[in-house]
């Protein structure tokens, strides 16, 4: 499902920037998170979209030295990227991914086994883990990483051929990548605690066209510290159960 050409392109990109002072060391390029085989056999092929991998992917807790603790199968000489990334959710996944789980569950999907569909996570800006985080990188560094990173992401999406994407990234970034006006899908007027929101949280439905002509549905919700973080798990679940998506 992932071509040798794309793997080589990703590894070459990593080699070009791996010595940059903001790139985590040691690390590897994280092209995606999750099981390709399970995704391939899913009833509904879903990918989630973030900016770039966290530096915490290379340590179990803050203060630990960086290592391949979450990717123990990685062998740089072999460049065995697929074999190293596929078991991610079977080992020590970050709690960060729980932000997407309720929405995925609404689609009878999950990053984990035991559901009708298994999702993959992807990062649109770059497969490089950085310290500091993406938003704190200089504009020049962001630009360097983004040019090749977005190209890799676009190639990845073409190869994965998803049915649905879930994106919770900054609005300006979303507009640049997806170039879709979209429509309102759901509006939440209450906070997690049930009190009224000053501004409604609007979930939008967009479309992303692949080179094959396939139209991929894209659900967008504004990000805060984490994806979809200002709405409750119950509200997230209703996104996945929205009749407009069936």
LOLO-363116 format. One line per 8 residues: number of its first residue (from 1); their letters; for each residue x, y, z of C-alpha. Coordinates in pm, 1 decimal. Layout:
N
NUM) A) X:Y:Z  ...
***
This chain:
246
1) XXXXXXXX) 0.0:0.0:0.0  299.7:227.5:55.7  532.3:234.6:-242.7  908.2:193.9:-221.6  929.3:526.9:-402.1  747.7:709.7:-121.4  951.7:536.1:147.1  1273.3:638.0:-27.5
9) XXXXXXXX) 1146.2:993.2:-67.1  1063.6:1009.2:305.2  1400.7:869.8:413.2  1584.9:1110.8:182.3  1385.1:1400.6:327.2  1479.8:1286.9:676.8  1846.7:1259.9:582.9  1837.1:1615.9:449.7
17) XXXXXXXX) 1717.9:1764.1:779.7  1806.3:1512.8:1052.1  2109.7:1715.3:1161.8  1910.5:2037.2:1202.5  1928.9:2152.9:1564.0  1548.9:2138.3:1617.7  1505.2:1780.6:1491.1  1487.4:1524.4:1771.8
25) XXXXXXXX) 1795.5:1302.9:1801.7  1777.6:1011.9:1773.9  1457.5:988.2:1570.7  1309.6:853.5:1249.9  1062.2:1004.6:1003.6  709.4:913.6:1111.1  524.2:884.3:782.6  209.7:763.2:960.0
33) XXXXXXXX) 93.3:603.7:1285.7  -97.2:273.3:1285.4  -141.7:-63.0:1118.9  -141.7:-47.0:739.9  -278.6:-399.3:705.5  -573.8:-330.8:935.4  -639.9:-1.4:758.3  -632.5:-173.1:421.2
41) XXXXXXXX) -903.1:-421.7:524.8  -1123.9:-160.2:697.2  -1488.9:-105.9:606.5  -1425.5:269.7:612.1  -1076.5:400.9:548.1  -1014.3:694.6:782.3  -702.5:901.4:837.7  -658.5:1173.5:1097.0
49) XXXXXXXX) -445.6:1479.3:1028.5  -209.3:1672.8:1254.2  88.1:1904.8:1199.6  400.9:1704.3:1283.7  506.0:1435.0:1532.4  570.3:1527.5:1894.3  917.1:1503.4:2043.1  751.2:1289.3:2310.0
57) XXXXXXXX) 725.9:1008.6:2054.7  1088.6:943.6:2140.0  1062.0:920.6:2518.1  809.9:777.5:2762.8  803.2:1084.2:2985.9  943.7:1434.3:2987.7  1296.9:1440.0:3120.2  1385.3:1103.0:2971.2
65) XXXXXXXX) 1658.7:1101.3:2707.7  1531.4:1064.9:2352.3  1536.8:708.1:2220.2  1353.4:462.3:1994.6  1151.2:331.4:2289.4  823.1:351.4:2093.2  984.9:220.5:1774.1  1208.9:-65.9:1892.5
73) XXXXXXXX) 1213.6:-237.9:1552.0  1376.0:56.5:1374.1  1705.3:-20.5:1200.2  1848.5:284.1:1026.5  2077.5:75.4:805.4  1783.3:-128.3:677.4  1550.2:169.5:657.1  1266.1:-60.5:769.8
81) XXXXXXXX) 1017.5:221.9:811.9  692.5:29.8:755.8  785.6:-252.2:993.4  879.0:3.3:1259.4  564.9:217.6:1231.5  293.2:-49.0:1198.5  299.3:-174.7:1562.9  280.4:176.7:1712.0
89) XXXXXXXX) -60.4:141.3:1879.2  30.5:-202.4:2013.9  315.0:-59.7:2222.2  325.9:280.7:2396.8  105.5:527.2:2206.2  82.4:882.9:2337.0  -236.6:978.1:2521.5  -263.6:1263.8:2269.6
97) XXXXXXXX) -434.9:1026.7:2027.6  -728.8:987.5:2265.9  -849.6:1325.2:2134.0  -962.5:1159.6:1811.3  -1088.3:829.2:1954.7  -1448.9:931.7:2041.5  -1504.4:1064.8:1688.8  -1353.9:749.6:1540.7
105) XXXXXXXX) -1571.0:537.2:1768.6  -1877.3:709.6:1625.8  -1777.7:558.2:1291.7  -1720.3:215.4:1453.5  -1350.9:286.6:1404.1  -1040.4:323.9:1619.1  -663.5:337.9:1604.0  -678.5:8.7:1791.4
113) XXXXXXXX) -788.0:-342.6:1696.1  -1138.7:-478.9:1756.4  -1341.8:-235.5:1544.7  -1490.0:-246.4:1196.1  -1234.0:6.8:1076.1  -879.5:90.0:1181.3  -763.3:448.5:1135.0  -418.6:585.4:1059.7
121) XXXXXXXX) -277.2:916.8:1176.2  -78.5:1142.1:942.8  98.1:1477.0:972.5  59.2:1737.6:701.8  351.1:1969.9:779.1  633.6:1723.3:823.8  713.4:1366.4:935.9  994.7:1512.2:1149.0
129) XXXXXXXX) 961.5:1527.4:1527.0  1086.7:1862.8:1651.0  1182.8:2027.4:1976.5  1043.0:2290.2:2017.0  697.7:2215.3:1881.0  594.9:2325.7:1531.7  423.8:2649.1:1639.0  742.0:2763.0:1815.1
137) XXXXXXXX) 975.8:2698.8:1522.2  1103.7:2999.3:1329.7  913.2:3084.6:1011.8  1224.2:3004.0:810.2  1254.0:2657.2:963.8  884.1:2590.2:920.3  910.8:2684.6:554.1  1209.9:2454.9:495.6
145) XXXXXXXX) 1040.1:2154.6:653.9  693.4:2228.6:515.5  779.8:2241.4:146.9  895.3:1880.7:134.6  672.1:1764.4:418.1  346.4:1865.8:251.5  460.0:1701.2:-71.1  520.8:1374.5:114.4
153) XXXXXXXX) 180.8:1398.2:284.8  2.2:1454.7:-45.6  176.5:1149.9:-194.9  83.1:945.9:111.4  -284.3:1038.0:86.0  -285.5:943.6:-282.7  -150.8:600.6:-192.1  -378.5:547.6:108.6
161) XXXXXXXX) -694.0:646.7:-85.7  -897.3:729.8:228.8  -1275.1:762.3:239.4  -1267.3:1017.9:520.9  -1020.4:1251.6:689.1  -1048.8:1413.8:1032.9  -851.2:1736.8:1064.4  -813.7:1964.5:1364.4
169) XXXXXXXX) -532.4:2201.2:1274.8  -500.5:2581.7:1257.0  -754.3:2736.0:1020.7  -495.2:2906.7:800.0  -307.3:2580.2:754.3  -627.9:2391.0:680.0  -735.3:2644.9:417.9  -394.7:2632.1:249.3
177) XXXXXXXX) -384.5:2252.9:228.7  -746.0:2166.2:155.2  -866.3:2473.7:-35.5  -1229.6:2391.8:34.5  -1511.9:2622.9:140.2  -1709.1:2346.0:307.3  -2039.5:2352.2:492.8  -2147.4:2344.2:855.3
185) XXXXXXXX) -2196.2:1988.6:976.9  -2269.4:2040.4:1347.6  -2281.8:2335.0:1587.0  -2215.0:2294.3:1958.3  -2345.9:2579.6:2173.4  -2251.2:2430.7:2510.2  -1918.4:2368.2:2679.5  -1803.9:2037.2:2824.0
193) XXXXXXXX) -1964.4:2131.2:3158.3  -2299.5:2207.9:2995.4  -2279.8:2586.0:3026.1  -2333.9:2811.7:2726.1  -2036.0:2887.5:2503.3  -1951.0:3248.3:2418.3  -1890.6:3134.5:2062.7  -2035.0:2817.2:1912.0
201) XXXXXXXX) -1795.7:2539.1:1814.8  -1861.0:2468.1:1448.3  -1772.0:2136.9:1286.8  -1743.8:2162.5:909.5  -1767.6:1913.3:625.8  -1525.1:1964.2:338.0  -1405.0:1771.9:35.4  -1059.2:1675.2:-88.3
209) XXXXXXXX) -1025.5:1547.4:-442.8  -762.8:1284.2:-520.2  -585.5:1253.1:-854.2  -797.2:945.2:-924.3  -1104.1:1167.7:-910.2  -1217.5:1021.6:-578.9  -1382.9:1275.3:-348.2  -1273.9:1233.9:12.2
217) XXXXXXXX) -1493.5:1373.6:288.7  -1302.6:1591.7:534.6  -1429.6:1683.3:880.9  -1270.0:1997.5:1023.4  -1286.3:2130.5:1376.9  -1077.8:2413.3:1520.5  -784.6:2294.4:1728.7  -683.7:2431.4:2068.0
225) XXXXXXXX) -403.9:2268.7:2269.9  -509.1:1933.4:2127.0  -744.9:1832.4:1841.8  -1115.3:1899.2:1905.7  -1017.7:1963.1:2268.7  -1285.6:2220.0:2355.9  -1578.8:1982.4:2303.3  -1670.9:1684.3:2519.7
233) XXXXXXXX) -1624.3:1318.3:2432.5  -2001.9:1286.2:2403.3  -2007.6:1572.7:2153.6  -1721.6:1414.5:1961.2  -1913.5:1088.0:1942.7  -2207.2:1265.5:1779.1  -1976.1:1385.1:1501.2  -1906.6:1026.9:1401.9
241) XXXXXX) -2274.5:940.9:1421.6  -2390.3:1236.1:1210.8  -2647.1:1117.2:953.3  -2498.5:1358.9:699.6  -2193.8:1133.3:675.7  -2372.4:807.4:601.7
***
